[in-house]
Amino acid sequence: MIQSLTSAIGALQVQSERLNIHAHNIANLNTPGFQAQIPAQQTAIAGGVQLSAVTTSKTPGTPIDSEKPTETNNVDLIAETVGTITALRAFEASAKVIKTSDEMLKIITKI
């Protein structure tokens, strides 16, 4: 019971971080030269998930003006939207695990 709660809480934290990263990327959609961040998660040793790395995208942006070296950002709005939806659904699933564990604990303690 405790393991499921620990895993779900860890997953909530990871998905919250992923949501923050995607929101940060989307917020900087019109910032010239901004480099998108890419979150990566992996299975934790003790179970559950953990944020393994946050890397900066190396994909070049498109030039704003052929005369100047300034580039636009490299944020892909579609990829960020999909990442946001995926993180949100994973967050909801983790919250459901906590709710179900709580309900099971209530049933067990009544006996």
Protein Blocks (a to p, Z undefined) as FASTA:
>chain_A
ZZmmmmmmmmmmmmmmmmmmmmmmmmmmmgghiacddddddddfkgpjddfbdcddfbdc
ddfblkbmbdcdfbdfklmmmmmmmmmmmmmmmmmmmmmmmmmmmmmmmZZ
